[in-house]
Amino acid sequence: MKRIAVIGAGNWGTALAVIAGRKGHKVLLWSRNEGIVTSINASRSNAIYLPNCVIPDSVVATTEFESALDGAELVILAAPSHVTRKLLSDMLPNLSSQMIFVSATKGIEIETGKRISEIVNDVIGSEFPPRFVSLSGPSFANEVVAGHPTAIVAASEGTVERQLVQAELSFENLRVYANDDVVGTELGGSVKNVMAIAAGMVAGLGFGTNSVAALITRGLAEMSRLALREGGKIQTMMGLAGLGDLVLTCTGRLSRNRHVGYELGRGHILAEITKDMKGIAEGVKTTTAVNRLAAKLGVEMPITTQVEAVLSEKKSAAEATAQLMSRPLRDEFAGTPPN
């Protein structure tokens, strides 16, 4: 049995806490929302994010970092990417070099273009070298806690760290694979949210499966170009953190990013779409971060560019689609570096 802290009680953070609790670990689930904490501890339910899931008694919710992190061996970071740096800074007095930091967050920091592993190193690296694992792959929280067979990946440069996370979080319907490609795993998990918005736009415009298939395939090409330029591996892009997560998020009805894109395709504005959403659609902020990173690296990402134009209300989804389809003809694999 391990002592696990989960920072962030949204859909995925709560689901990971539930799986860890079912396996018999002692889990402290942190949230700044006192209503969520009360709901979990009093009624064994996260009434906002996973209302139909019974949370094991081994999961205790808290609003205090000191309580959540005391003696924690695994610290799962499950808050949105844009608040991760601040949360890590606030947590710093309660962190230790023995902890393994597991990122379950799929996003890139807008201001810096940095991945979660880089943010962790920025904040914690001045105190001690952080032991880091990126957890990613096709995984809707509701389906995981409902017992649907699910496969994800734990990526780390350290063999001990990724194998430990693999062993401690694999349970019954959740199977965790392992790899050593943190860069590819993080970028795949981030860029797929941008492509899910694009796929939603295609569906919202009334186009069929031909269009969605083309979008997914060309989206994978963009993801791969960026990941390979940053040092990721093509195998990762073909695996769970790349193609697997991309297909799920672009086609699954539970995808918040696809929902945003779908409503944009129907002509609604972003503020109107997101005002009543319970969870965060990471792709909304990540699109800007990815576009800036691609420009900095000189990587061509036309779908990402058009998604940002629609999100910023500079174009309609129909105009963005027309511009993509009228681009100069080219070789299918142009711009993809060898790996």
MIRO-264958 format. One line per 3 residues: their letters; for each residue x, y negated, z negated of N, C-alpha, C. Coordinates in steps of 0.02 Angstrom, whole numbers, plus 32768, in hexadecimal, padded with zeros to 4 digits. Atoms other than C-alpha are relative to their C-alpha. Example, Ala and Ser with C-alpha at 12.3 -4.5 7.8 and 13.67 -1.06 7.14 Angstrom:
// MIRO-264958
as> 802D:803B:8000:8267:80E1:7E7A:802D:7FC4:8000 ~ 7FD6:803B:8003:82AC:8035:7E9B:7FD9:7FC9:7FDB
//
This chain:
// MIRO-264958
mkr> 802A:803C:8000:8000:8000:8000:802B:7FC2:8000 ~ 7FDD:803F:7FFD:803E:7F53:802F:7FD4:7FC7:7FE5 ~ 8024:803D:8012:800E:7EA8:7FEF:8005:7FD1:803C
iav> 8002:8025:7FC1:7FD7:7E43:8086:7FDA:7FBF:7FF6 ~ 8022:8040:7FFF:7FAC:7D8B:8094:7FEA:7FF1:8047 ~ 8019:8015:7FBF:7F3E:7D54:8124:7FEE:7FB6:7FFB
iga> 800A:8049:8003:7F42:7C98:8144:7FD1:7FEC:8039 ~ 8032:8011:7FCE:7EA3:7C67:819D:7FC8:8033:8001 ~ 8038:7FD2:8006:7DF6:7CB3:8187:7FCD:7FF6:8037
gnw> 802C:8000:7FC6:7DB0:7C9E:8236:7FF0:8047:8014 ~ 8013:7FBD:7FE9:7D75:7D31:829F:8039:8032:7FFA ~ 7FC9:7FD0:7FFB:7E1E:7D82:82BD:8024:8008:7FBD
gta> 7FE1:7FFA:8041:7E6C:7D5A:8214:7FD7:802C:7FD2 ~ 802C:7FD7:802A:7DD5:7DA5:81BC:8001:8048:8017 ~ 7FFF:7FBB:7FE7:7DD7:7E3D:822E:8040:8024:7FEC
lav> 7FC1:7FE0:8015:7E8F:7E5F:820A:8000:800E:7FB5 ~ 8005:7FF5:8048:7E6D:7E4B:8150:7FD4:803E:7FF2 ~ 802D:7FC7:8008:7DDF:7EC9:815F:8024:8041:8010
iag> 7FDC:7FC3:7FED:7E4A:7F49:81BB:8035:8012:7FCC ~ 7FCD:7FF3:8033:7ED8:7F35:813E:7FE1:8017:7FBF ~ 8022:7FEB:803C:7E5D:7F45:80AF:7FE5:8047:8005
rkg> 8019:7FBC:7FF5:7E0F:7FE1:80FA:8038:8033:7FFA ~ 7FC7:7FD2:8004:7EBC:802E:8104:8019:8008:7FB8 ~ 7FED:7FF9:8045:7ED3:8011:804A:8030:7FCC:7FE7
hkv> 7FD4:8036:8015:7F42:7F77:8046:7FDC:7FCF:7FD3 ~ 801A:8037:8028:7F29:7EED:7FC7:8006:7FC1:802B ~ 8000:8037:7FD0:7EF6:7E57:8031:7FE6:7FC0:7FDE
llw> 8015:8043:8015:7EEE:7D9F:8002:7FF2:7FD7:803F ~ 8015:8024:7FC4:7E8D:7D3C:8085:7FF7:7FB7:7FEF ~ 8002:8048:8010:7EAD:7C81:8082:7FD4:7FDB:8032
srn> 8027:802F:7FD7:7E31:7BFF:80C1:7FFB:7FBF:7FDA ~ 800B:8040:8022:7E21:7B45:809E:7FB5:7FF3:7FF5 ~ 8048:8007:8005:7D64:7B5B:80AD:7FE6:8024:7FC2
egi> 8017:7FE2:803E:7D1F:7B78:7FFE:7FC1:802A:800A ~ 803C:7FD9:7FF3:7C7A:7BB5:8045:8010:8046:8019 ~ 7FEB:7FBE:7FE7:7CD1:7C42:80A3:801D:802A:7FC7
vts> 7FE2:7FDC:8038:7D36:7C72:8009:7FCA:801A:7FD0 ~ 8036:7FEC:802D:7C9A:7C77:7F9D:7FD7:8038:801F ~ 8027:7FCD:7FDD:7C3B:7CDC:801F:8023:8044:7FFF
ina> 7FDB:7FC1:8000:7CC5:7D5F:802B:8003:801F:7FBC ~ 7FF7:7FE4:8043:7CE1:7D73:7F71:7FBE:8012:7FDF ~ 8040:7FF4:8021:7C29:7D6D:7F3F:7FD5:8034:8025
srs> 802D:7FD5:7FDB:7BD1:7DCA:7FCC:8024:802F:8030 ~ 7FD7:7FD5:7FD5:7C60:7E24:8027:7FF1:7FF5:804A ~ 800F:8011:7FBA:7C38:7DC9:80C9:801C:7FBC:8010
nai> 7FEF:8043:7FE7:7C82:7D3B:812E:7FC4:7FE8:8027 ~ 8041:8013:7FE5:7BDB:7CEA:814E:8005:7FD6:8040 ~ 7FF9:802B:7FC6:7C1F:7C73:81D2:801C:8025:803C
ylp> 7FDC:7FE3:7FC8:7C94:7CDC:823D:7FF3:804A:800E ~ 800F:7FB9:7FF5:7C6D:7D95:8221:7FC6:8015:7FD2 ~ 8036:7FF7:802F:7BC2:7D97:81CE:7FE6:8048:7FFA
ncv> 801B:7FBC:8001:7B98:7E4C:81F9:8033:8034:7FE9 ~ 7FCB:7FD2:8016:7C39:7E98:81B5:8007:8000:7FB4 ~ 7FF5:7FFA:8048:7C4A:7EDA:8104:804B:7FFF:7FF2
ipd> 7FB9:8008:800E:7CF2:7EA2:80BF:8012:802A:7FC3 ~ 7FEE:7FD4:8037:7D4B:7F22:8051:8010:7FDB:7FBF ~ 7FF1:801F:8041:7D5F:7F00:7F97:804A:7FF1:7FF7
svv> 7FB8:800C:8005:7E1C:7F06:7FB0:8015:7FBE:8020 ~ 7FF3:8042:7FE3:7E0F:7E5F:800D:7FE4:7FCA:7FD2 ~ 8014:8037:802B:7E0B:7DC7:7F9D:800F:7FBE:8023
att> 7FF8:8040:7FDE:7DF2:7D18:7FE3:8015:7FCB:7FCD ~ 7FE8:8036:802C:7E45:7C7C:7F9D:800D:7FC1:8029 ~ 7FED:803F:7FE0:7E62:7BC5:7FC4:8046:7FEA:7FEB
efe> 7FC0:8013:801C:7F0A:7BC5:7F6A:8039:8027:8022 ~ 7FC6:7FDF:7FE1:7FAD:7BE9:7FC6:8027:802A:7FCD ~ 7FD9:7FDC:8034:8003:7C1C:7F24:7FE3:8044:7FF2
sal> 8021:7FC0:800D:7F83:7CA5:7F04:8006:802E:803D ~ 7FFF:7FD7:7FC4:7F80:7CE0:7FB8:8045:801E:800D ~ 7FBD:7FED:7FEC:803D:7CEA:7FCC:8028:8022:7FC9
dga> 7FDB:7FE2:8037:8071:7D2B:7F21:800C:804A:800C ~ 7FEE:7FBA:7FF6:80CD:7DCE:7F40:7FF0:801C:8045 ~ 8013:7FE7:7FBE:8095:7DD8:7FF6:803D:801C:8026
elv> 7FCC:7FE2:7FD8:80FD:7E4C:8063:7FF6:7FEF:804B ~ 8011:8017:7FBD:80A4:7E21:8106:7FD6:7FC1:7FFA ~ 8027:803E:7FFD:8065:7D71:812A:7FE6:7FF9:8047
ila> 801E:8003:7FBD:7FEC:7D72:81BC:7FE5:7FB9:800B ~ 8013:8044:7FEF:7FD9:7CC7:820C:7FC7:8003:8034 ~ 803B:7FF9:7FD5:7F29:7CBF:8255:7FD9:7FC0:8007
aps> 8020:8041:7FF7:7F01:7C05:8256:800E:7FE7:8047 ~ 7FF4:801B:7FBD:7EF5:7BA0:82F9:8046:7FE5:8008 ~ 7FBB:8013:7FF3:7F9B:7B75:834A:800E:7FB7:7FEE
hvt> 7FF3:8048:800B:7F85:7AB8:8337:8006:7FED:7FB7 ~ 7FF8:800F:8047:7F82:7AC4:8278:8037:802B:7FE0 ~ 7FD0:7FD0:801C:8008:7B4A:8264:803C:7FDE:7FDF
rkl> 7FC5:8022:801C:809B:7AD4:8248:7FF0:7FE2:7FBB ~ 8013:801F:8040:803F:7A75:81BE:7FF4:8035:7FCB ~ 800C:7FCB:8031:8006:7B15:8169:8041:801F:7FE7
lsd> 7FBF:7FE3:8014:80B6:7B5D:816A:8025:7FD1:7FD1 ~ 7FDF:8031:802B:80FA:7ABC:811E:7FE1:8001:7FBA ~ 8023:7FFE:8041:8076:7AC4:8094:800F:8041:7FDB
mlp> 7FF3:7FBF:801E:809C:7B7C:8075:8049:8009:7FEA ~ 7FB8:7FF5:8007:8159:7B68:8072:8018:800D:7FB8 ~ 7FE8:7FF2:8044:8170:7B5F:7FB3:7FEF:8046:7FE7
nls> 8016:7FBE:8017:811A:7C08:7FA4:8019:8039:802D ~ 7FE7:7FCE:7FD2:8179:7C63:802E:8044:801B:7FEA ~ 7FBF:7FE1:8010:820D:7CDA:801E:801C:8024:803C
sqm> 7FDD:7FE0:7FC8:828C:7D2C:808F:7FEC:8049:8009 ~ 8014:7FBA:7FFA:8244:7DDA:806B:7FC0:8007:802A ~ 8040:7FFC:7FDC:819F:7DAF:80C0:800A:800A:804B
ifv> 8003:7FFB:7FB8:8177:7DE1:8172:7FC5:7FD6:8017 ~ 8033:802E:7FE7:8117:7D5A:81D0:7FE3:801C:8041 ~ 8022:7FE1:7FC7:8098:7DA2:8249:7FD1:7FCD:801F
sat> 802B:8031:7FDF:804D:7D28:82C5:7FC8:8024:8025 ~ 803B:7FE8:7FDC:7F9C:7D54:82FA:7FDF:7FC6:8025 ~ 8018:803D:7FE0:7F8A:7CA8:834A:8017:7FFE:8049
kgi> 7FF1:8001:7FB8:7F82:7C94:8407:7FFC:7FB8:801A ~ 8000:8045:7FEA:7FB5:7BE4:8434:8045:7FE3:8001 ~ 7FC1:8025:7FFA:803F:7B66:8457:7FF4:7FBA:7FE5
eie> 8006:8042:801D:805E:7AC5:83F9:8003:7FCA:8036 ~ 8004:8033:7FCB:802B:7A31:8467:803C:7FD1:7FFE ~ 7FCE:8035:8006:80A8:79B3:8424:8046:8018:8015
tgk> 7FBC:7FE8:7FF5:8142:7A22:8439:8005:8036:8036 ~ 7FFD:7FC9:7FD1:8112:7AAE:84B0:801D:803F:7FE1 ~ 7FE0:7FC7:8022:8151:7B29:842D:7FCD:8037:7FF1
ris> 8027:7FC6:8013:8111:7BD8:840F:7FFF:8006:7FB3 ~ 8006:7FF9:8048:80DF:7C11:8360:8041:8017:7FE0 ~ 7FC0:7FE9:801B:8185:7C6C:8346:8031:7FC6:7FF8
eiv> 7FD4:803A:8003:81E0:7BC9:836A:7FEB:7FD0:7FC9 ~ 8019:802A:8037:8171:7B68:82F2:8014:801E:7FBD ~ 7FEC:7FDE:803E:8190:7BEA:826B:804A:7FF5:7FF2
ndv> 7FB9:800B:8009:824A:7BDA:8287:8011:7FB8:7FEE ~ 7FF7:8047:8010:8240:7B1C:8283:7FF4:7FF2:7FB6 ~ 8016:8011:8044:81E6:7B16:81DC:8024:8029:7FCC
igs> 7FE5:7FD3:8033:822B:7BAD:8181:804B:800B:8008 ~ 7FBA:7FF1:7FF2:82D5:7BBF:81D5:8032:7FD8:7FD8 ~ 7FD2:8028:8029:8322:7B34:816C:8009:801D:7FBB
efp> 7FFC:7FE0:8042:82FF:7B9B:80D0:801E:8046:8004 ~ 7FE6:7FBC:7FF6:8323:7C4C:8110:7FEB:8017:8045 ~ 8013:7FE6:7FBE:831F:7CAE:81B4:7FBF:8027:7FFB
prf> 8041:7FDC:8006:8268:7CE1:81CA:7FFF:8041:8026 ~ 800B:7FC0:7FDE:823C:7D93:81F5:7FBB:7FFB:8022 ~ 803C:8013:7FDB:81BC:7D7D:827F:7FE8:8037:802E
vsl> 8021:7FD0:7FD2:8140:7DEB:82DD:7FC5:7FDC:8020 ~ 803A:801A:7FDD:80C4:7DB4:8362:7FCF:803A:800C ~ 8035:7FCD:7FF8:8020:7E16:8361:7FCF:7FE7:8035
sgp> 8029:8018:7FC9:7FBF:7E0A:8403:7FE1:803B:8025 ~ 801F:7FCC:7FD9:7F55:7E69:847F:7FB4:7FF8:8003 ~ 8048:8006:7FF6:7E9F:7E84:84B3:7FD8:8015:7FC3
sfa> 801E:7FEF:8041:7E3C:7E7B:8411:7FCC:7FCD:7FEB ~ 8036:8027:801C:7D93:7E2E:83F0:7FF4:8018:7FB9 ~ 8006:7FEF:8047:7D80:7E27:8333:7FC2:8029:7FF1
nev> 803E:7FDD:800F:7CCB:7E60:8332:8003:804A:8013 ~ 7FFC:7FBB:7FEA:7CF4:7EFD:8393:8031:8028:7FD6 ~ 7FCF:7FDD:802B:7D8B:7F28:8328:7FE0:8016:7FBF
vag> 801E:7FEE:8040:7D2A:7F23:8285:7FC5:802F:8008 ~ 8037:7FD2:7FF3:7C9B:7F82:82D7:8018:8046:8010 ~ 7FE4:7FBE:7FF6:7D11:8013:82F6:800E:8012:8049
hpt> 7FF1:7FF1:7FBA:7D2B:8003:83B2:804B:800C:8009 ~ 7FB9:7FF3:7FF5:7DD1:8051:83EA:8022:7FC3:8020 ~ 7FDD:803D:7FEC:7E4D:7FC1:8400:804B:800B:7FFD
aiv> 7FB7:7FFA:7FFF:7F05:7FB7:842F:801E:7FBA:8006 ~ 7FDD:8040:7FFF:7F76:7F22:840B:804B:800E:7FFA ~ 7FB7:7FF7:8002:8032:7F03:8401:801F:7FD3:7FCB
aas> 7FD7:8026:802F:80AC:7ECB:837B:8045:7FF7:801F ~ 7FC0:800E:7FE0:8144:7E74:83C5:802F:7FDE:7FD0 ~ 7FCC:801E:802B:81E4:7E4C:8368:8044:8013:801A
egt> 7FBB:7FEF:7FEF:829D:7E43:8389:801C:8033:7FCF ~ 7FE9:7FD1:8033:82B3:7EA8:82EA:7FD8:8041:8002 ~ 8021:7FBF:7FFC:828D:7F62:82F9:7FDB:8010:7FBF
ver> 8020:7FF1:8040:8267:7F75:823F:7FBF:7FD9:7FF8 ~ 803B:802A:800A:81ED:7EE4:823F:7FC5:8016:802B ~ 8038:7FED:7FD4:8186:7F1A:82D6:7FE5:8045:7FF0
qlv> 8017:7FBD:8012:8180:7FCF:82A0:7FDA:8000:7FBE ~ 8025:8005:803F:8148:7F9F:81F1:7FBA:7FE5:800C ~ 8042:801C:7FF0:80BB:7F32:8234:7FD6:8033:8026
qae> 8022:7FCD:7FDA:808E:7FBB:82AE:7FE2:8035:7FD2 ~ 8016:7FCB:802E:8082:803B:8222:7FCA:7FE8:7FD0 ~ 802D:8017:8035:8026:7FCF:81A4:7FBD:7FE4:801A
lsf> 803F:801B:7FE6:7FA1:7F85:8217:7FDB:8031:802E ~ 8023:7FCD:7FD9:7F7A:801E:8282:7FD2:8028:7FD1 ~ 802F:7FDC:802B:7EDD:8070:823B:7FC2:8014:8027
enl> 803A:7FE4:7FDF:7E58:80E0:8286:7FF6:7FE4:8047 ~ 800F:8019:7FBC:7E14:807A:831A:8031:7FCC:8019 ~ 7FD0:8033:7FEB:7EA2:7FFA:831E:8045:8020:8008
rvy> 7FBF:7FE2:7FF2:7F42:8039:8371:8030:7FC8:8013 ~ 7FCE:8034:7FF5:7FDC:7FC9:836C:803D:801E:8023 ~ 7FC2:7FEE:7FDE:8066:7FDF:83ED:8036:7FCD:7FEC
and> 7FC9:802D:8013:8110:7F8A:83DC:802B:7FF1:803D ~ 7FCD:8010:7FCE:818A:7F2E:844D:802F:7FCC:7FE3 ~ 7FCD:802F:8019:8220:7EBA:843D:7FFC:7FBC:8024
dvv> 8005:803C:7FD8:81E1:7E2E:84AF:7FD1:7FCD:7FDF ~ 8028:8033:8022:81A4:7DA1:843E:7FEA:7FCA:8031 ~ 800F:8037:7FD1:81AD:7D1E:84C9:7FC5:8013:802D
gte> 8034:7FEA:7FD2:8143:7D80:8544:7FBD:800B:7FDC ~ 803D:7FF2:8026:80C7:7DB7:84BF:7FDD:7FC0:7FEC ~ 801F:803F:8014:80AB:7D07:8480:7FE4:7FD9:803B
lgg> 8018:8026:7FC7:809D:7CB7:852B:7FC4:8022:8022 ~ 803A:7FDD:7FE5:8028:7D3F:856A:7FC1:7FF1:7FD8 ~ 8039:800D:802B:7FB6:7D26:84D4:7FE7:7FB8:8003
svk> 8013:8047:7FFC:7FB6:7C6A:84EE:7FE2:7FEF:8044 ~ 8015:8015:7FBD:7FA5:7C56:85AB:7FBF:8024:8014 ~ 803D:7FDD:7FED:7F1B:7CD8:85B8:7FC2:7FD9:7FEC
nvm> 8039:8029:8014:7EA8:7C5F:855C:7FF1:7FCA:8033 ~ 8009:8030:7FCA:7EC3:7BDE:85E5:7FDC:8021:803A ~ 801E:7FDC:7FC8:7E98:7C5F:8668:7FB8:8015:7FF1
aia> 8045:7FEF:8013:7DFC:7C92:8607:7FD1:7FC5:800B ~ 8028:803B:7FF1:7DBD:7BE0:8614:7FF3:7FFC:804B ~ 8007:8001:7FB7:7DDD:7BE7:86CF:7FCF:8036:8017
agm> 802E:7FC9:7FEC:7D83:7C8F:86DD:7FB8:7FEE:7FED ~ 8042:8016:8013:7CF0:7C47:867F:7FE4:7FCD:8031 ~ 8016:8031:7FCE:7CE9:7BB5:86F8:7FE7:8022:8040
vag> 8013:7FDB:7FC3:7CE3:7C2E:878B:7FBB:801E:7FF7 ~ 8041:7FE1:800C:7C51:7C8B:873C:7FC9:7FCB:7FF9 ~ 8031:8036:8009:7BFA:7BE9:870B:7FEB:7FE0:8041
lgf> 8010:801B:7FBE:7C02:7BAE:87BF:7FD5:8030:8029 ~ 802B:7FD0:7FDD:7BA2:7C4B:87F0:8025:802F:802E ~ 7FD9:7FD3:7FD6:7C30:7CA7:8847:8002:8046:7FE1
gtn> 8004:7FBA:8016:7C3C:7D64:883C:8043:801F:7FEE ~ 7FC7:7FDB:8019:7CBA:7DEA:8813:803E:7FF9:802D ~ 7FC6:800E:7FD4:7D28:7DC9:88AD:8028:7FC6:7FE3
sva> 7FE0:803D:8018:7D4D:7D1D:8866:8022:800B:7FBD ~ 7FE2:7FF3:8042:7D6B:7D5A:87B4:803E:802B:8007 ~ 7FC5:7FD5:7FF6:7DE1:7DE3:87F1:803B:7FD8:801B
ali> 7FCB:8029:7FE5:7E43:7D65:8857:801D:7FD2:7FCB ~ 7FE9:802E:8035:7E4C:7CEE:87C3:802D:8025:7FCE ~ 7FD8:7FD9:8030:7E8B:7D76:874D:8045:8011:801E
trg> 7FC1:7FEC:7FE0:7F0F:7DB0:87C9:8030:7FC5:8008 ~ 7FD5:803B:7FF8:7F50:7D02:87F1:8011:7FE2:7FBC ~ 7FF0:8016:8044:7F45:7CD6:8739:8039:8027:7FE3
lae> 7FC8:7FD6:8017:7FB6:7D69:8712:8041:7FEA:8020 ~ 7FC4:8018:7FDE:8031:7D26:8793:801B:7FC1:7FDD ~ 7FEA:803D:8023:8035:7C7D:873A:801E:8011:7FBC
msr> 7FE7:7FEB:8041:804A:7CCE:868F:8046:801E:8007 ~ 7FC0:7FDE:7FF7:80D8:7D38:86D1:8037:7FD0:8012 ~ 7FCD:8032:7FEE:8134:7CA7:8722:801A:7FDA:7FC3
lal> 7FEC:8026:803B:8133:7C45:8681:8026:802C:7FCE ~ 7FE0:7FD4:8030:8160:7CD8:8612:8046:8014:8016 ~ 7FBF:7FEB:7FE7:81EF:7D12:8681:8031:7FC6:7FFE
reg> 7FD3:803A:8003:8236:7C61:868A:8018:7FF4:7FB9 ~ 7FEE:800A:8046:8237:7C5B:85CC:8026:803B:7FE2 ~ 7FD9:7FC7:8018:828D:7D04:85BD:7FD6:803D:7FEE
gki> 802A:7FC7:800C:81F8:7D78:85AD:800A:8037:8033 ~ 7FF7:7FC6:7FD5:81EA:7E21:8602:7FC1:800F:8028 ~ 8038:7FF1:7FD5:817D:7E55:8694:7FD6:803A:7FE3
qtm> 8026:7FC8:801E:814E:7EF5:8637:7FCC:7FE7:7FCE ~ 802E:801C:8031:80FE:7E8C:85AF:7FC3:7FE3:8023 ~ 8037:801E:7FDB:8095:7E31:8630:7FD0:8035:801C
mgl> 802A:7FC9:7FE8:8056:7ED9:8670:7FE0:8027:7FC7 ~ 8017:7FDA:803A:8030:7F15:85C0:7FC6:7FE0:7FDB ~ 8039:8015:8029:7FB6:7EF3:8533:7FFE:7FB4:7FF5
agl> 7FFE:8048:800E:7FF0:7E41:850E:7FFA:7FD6:803F ~ 8005:8024:7FC0:7FEB:7E12:85C6:7FBF:8011:8022 ~ 803B:7FED:7FD8:7F72:7E67:863D:7FC5:8016:7FD4
gdl> 8036:7FE7:802B:7F0F:7EBC:85B2:7FD8:7FC8:7FE1 ~ 8022:8038:8020:7EE7:7E1D:8554:7FDF:7FD2:8033 ~ 801B:802A:7FCB:7ECC:7DBD:85F6:7FBD:801B:8019
vlt> 803E:7FE2:7FE8:7E47:7E36:8635:7FC8:7FF9:7FCD ~ 8033:8005:8035:7DEC:7E39:858E:7FE4:7FB9:7FFC ~ 8017:8044:800D:7DE6:7D7D:8578:7FDE:7FE1:803C
ctg> 801E:801B:7FC3:7DB8:7D58:862D:7FBC:801F:800F ~ 803E:7FDD:7FEE:7D28:7DD5:8633:7FD1:800C:7FC5 ~ 8027:7FED:803A:7CEC:7DF2:8580:7FCE:7FCB:7FEB
rls> 8034:8030:8013:7C4A:7DA1:8547:800D:7FE0:7FBC ~ 7FF1:801C:8042:7C94:7D83:849A:8038:7FCB:8003 ~ 7FC9:802E:7FFA:7D1F:7D14:84DE:7FE8:7FB7:7FFA
rnr> 8012:8047:8008:7D0F:7C61:849E:801D:7FD6:8039 ~ 7FE2:8026:7FCA:7D86:7C22:8524:7FD9:8009:8041 ~ 8029:7FF4:7FC5:7D21:7C73:85AF:7FBD:7FDA:7FFB
hvg> 803F:8025:800B:7C83:7C27:8563:8008:7FB6:8010 ~ 7FF3:8047:7FF1:7CD0:7B79:856A:8003:7FF5:804B ~ 7FFA:8006:7FB8:7CFF:7B93:8620:7FBD:8009:8024
yel> 8041:7FF3:7FE2:7C54:7BD9:864B:7FD3:7FC3:7FFD ~ 802A:803C:8008:7BFC:7B40:8606:801B:7FC5:8028 ~ 7FE3:8034:7FD4:7C76:7ACD:865F:7FEB:800B:8048
grg> 8015:7FEF:7FBC:7C4D:7B28:8700:7FB8:7FEE:800D ~ 8047:8011:7FF9:7B95:7B06:86E0:7FF5:7FB4:7FFC ~ 8005:8049:7FFE:7BBC:7A4C:86D4:7FFC:7FDD:7FBE
hil> 8001:801F:8042:7BBE:7A2F:8619:8044:7FE2:7FEF ~ 7FC1:801F:8014:7C42:79C2:85C7:801C:8023:7FC3 ~ 7FDD:7FDA:8034:7CC3:7A05:854D:7FE5:7FF1:7FBA
aei> 8017:8011:8043:7C89:79A6:84B3:7FBC:801F:7FF1 ~ 8042:7FE2:8008:7BD9:79E5:84CD:8004:804B:7FF6 ~ 7FF8:7FB7:8004:7C14:7A98:84E1:801B:8015:7FBB
tkd> 7FDC:7FEA:803C:7C85:7A9F:8448:7FE1:7FE9:7FBE ~ 8018:801E:803F:7C1F:7A3C:83C9:7FDF:8033:7FD2 ~ 8022:7FCE:8029:7BBC:7AD4:838D:8023:8043:7FFD
mkg> 7FDB:7FC1:8002:7C40:7B5A:83A4:801C:800D:7FBA ~ 7FE8:7FEF:8043:7C6E:7BB6:8304:804B:800A:7FFF ~ 7FB8:7FF2:7FFD:7D1C:7BEB:833A:8023:7FD0:8030
iae> 7FD7:802A:7FD5:7DAB:7B94:8392:800C:8022:8043 ~ 7FEB:7FE8:7FBE:7DC3:7BAA:844D:8047:7FE6:800B ~ 7FBA:8015:7FFF:7E82:7BA6:844A:8015:7FE4:8044
gvk> 7FEC:8014:7FBD:7E8C:7B8F:8506:7FF7:7FB6:800E ~ 800D:8047:7FF3:7E48:7ADE:84FD:803F:7FD6:7FF3 ~ 7FC3:8024:8010:7EE3:7A9B:84A6:803D:8020:8023
ttt> 7FC7:7FDD:7FE2:7F58:7B1F:84ED:800B:7FED:8049 ~ 7FF9:8013:7FBA:7F34:7AEA:85A0:802F:7FC5:8009 ~ 7FD3:803B:7FFC:7F88:7A42:8584:8047:8014:7FEF
avn> 7FBD:7FEB:8015:801B:7A94:852A:8022:8029:8037 ~ 7FE3:7FD6:7FCB:8034:7B14:85B5:8011:7FD6:803D ~ 7FF3:802A:7FC6:8028:7A92:863D:803F:7FD6:7FF6
rla> 7FC4:8028:800F:80AC:7A26:85E8:803E:802C:8001 ~ 7FC7:7FD2:8001:811E:7ABC:85CC:8013:8015:8047 ~ 7FF3:7FED:7FBB:810C:7AF3:8681:8022:7FC8:8027
akl> 7FE1:8039:7FDE:8136:7A45:86BF:8049:7FF7:7FEA ~ 7FBC:8006:801B:81CF:7A3F:864E:802F:8034:801E ~ 7FD7:7FC8:7FE8:820C:7AE7:868E:8001:8004:804C
gve> 8004:7FFD:7FB7:81DF:7AC6:8744:7FDC:803E:8019 ~ 8026:7FC5:7FED:8164:7B57:874A:7FBD:7FEB:801D ~ 803F:8012:7FE0:80D2:7B48:87C2:7FC6:8028:7FE2
mpi> 803B:7FDF:801F:802B:7B6E:876B:7FC1:7FDB:8017 ~ 8038:8026:7FE5:7F9F:7B2E:87DB:7FBE:800A:7FDD ~ 8040:7FF5:8024:7F0F:7B7F:877D:8000:7FD8:7FC0
ttq> 7FFA:8025:803F:7F4B:7B35:86D9:7FF7:7FB5:800C ~ 8005:8047:7FEF:7F5B:7A8A:872B:7FB7:7FED:800D ~ 8046:800F:7FF0:7EA8:7A91:876C:7FD3:8006:7FC2
vea> 8027:7FF9:803E:7E63:7ACE:86C5:8008:7FC1:7FD5 ~ 7FF6:803C:8027:7EB2:7A3A:866E:7FDB:7FC4:801E ~ 8024:8037:7FDF:7E67:79C4:86EE:7FB5:8002:7FF0
vls> 8047:7FF9:8011:7DB9:7A09:86C9:7FF5:7FF0:7FB6 ~ 8008:800D:8048:7DD1:7A05:860C:8005:7FB6:7FF0 ~ 7FF8:8048:800B:7E07:794F:8617:7FCC:7FD7:8025
ekk> 8037:8020:7FDB:7D6E:792A:8683:8017:7FD7:803C ~ 7FE8:8021:7FC3:7DD8:78F1:8715:7FE2:8020:803F ~ 801E:7FDB:7FC8:7D87:7975:8784:7FC7:802A:7FE6
saa> 8032:7FCD:8010:7CEF:79E4:8788:801E:8045:800E ~ 7FE8:7FBC:7FF3:7D06:7AA1:8788:7FFC:8010:804B ~ 8007:7FF3:7FB8:7CC9:7AA5:883C:8039:7FDF:8027
eat> 7FC9:8023:7FDF:7D4B:7A24:8871:8042:8024:7FF4 ~ 7FC2:7FDD:8011:7DD5:7A83:8817:8006:8040:8028 ~ 8001:7FC1:7FD9:7DA3:7B26:886C:8010:7FF3:8049
aql> 7FF4:8011:7FBA:7D9F:7AD4:8917:8049:7FEE:800D ~ 7FBA:8013:7FF7:7E4C:7A8C:88FD:802E:803D:7FFD ~ 7FD8:7FC3:8003:7E93:7B35:88CB:7FFB:8028:8041
msr> 800B:7FD8:7FC3:7E48:7B88:8964:801D:7FDF:803F ~ 7FE6:8024:7FC5:7E8D:7B02:89DA:804B:7FF5:7FFD ~ 7FB7:8007:8005:7F42:7B0E:89A1:8021:8021:803D
plr> 7FDD:7FE2:7FC7:7FC3:7B38:8A28:8009:804B:7FF7 ~ 7FF7:7FB8:8003:7FCF:7BF1:8A51:8049:8011:7FF1 ~ 7FBD:7FEF:8016:8065:7C4C:8A0A:8007:804A:7FF4
def> 7FF3:7FBA:8011:80B6:7CF3:89E1:7FE4:800E:7FBA ~ 8022:7FF1:8040:805D:7D4B:8951:802F:7FFA:7FC4 ~ 7FD2:7FFF:8039:80F8:7D5A:88E3:8032:7FC6:7FFF
agt> 7FD4:803B:8000:8147:7CB2:8909:8002:7FDF:7FBB ~ 7FF9:8024:803F:818B:7C59:8871:800A:802C:7FC4 ~ 7FF6:7FD4:8039:8198:7CF3:8803:8049:8017:7FFE
ppn> 7FBA:7FED:8002:824C:7D0C:87CB:8008:804B:7FF5 ~ 7FF4:7FB9:800C:8295:7DBD:87CC:800B:800E:7FB6 ~ 7FF8:7FED:8046:8296:7E19:8725:801A:8047:7FFA
//
